[in-house]
Amino acid sequence: MNIGVMAPVSIIALLIVFACLHIWQQVHIMNVSREVTDLKKENSRLEDLLKKSNADIAELSRLSRIEKLAADEMGLVRTPSENLYTIIMDNSYGEYSGFSDLVQTLQKVAEHMPVLSESKAETTDIFGSDEE
């Protein structure tokens, strides 16, 4: 073959390779764009599901609902205010690790317990309201 003929053939081959690369790049970009759109839709769906789940949790966690279930299904009743006790820590048992572990455990439990005033505990209409 002649060198003069090879140069135009090489240029044409090179142009075909670049055209194929450009087409592949455009197809790849379109696929990635479609994937991003699908992921955004999925993210939106999951966010809606999270909002609905949080609303369900809030509804199921309502104090009045839990108190009604406790009373109706388990026969539980409110403890009268005269049966409520306050735990006072005595540091004289500080060397005994079992007591210290017990106190720490009770403190952690107390952090998650609802606060109940004596006047609220004495009311007879407590099961009907969530008010403080």
Residue pairs with C-beta under 8 A, 6 or more apart in sequence:
59 65
62 130
63 114
63 130
64 127
64 128
64 129
64 130
67 126
67 127
68 127
70 76
71 77
71 127
78 121
78 126
78 127
79 121
80 121
80 122
81 118
81 121
81 122
84 116
84 118
84 121
87 106
89 103
93 99
93 100
94 100
120 126
120 132
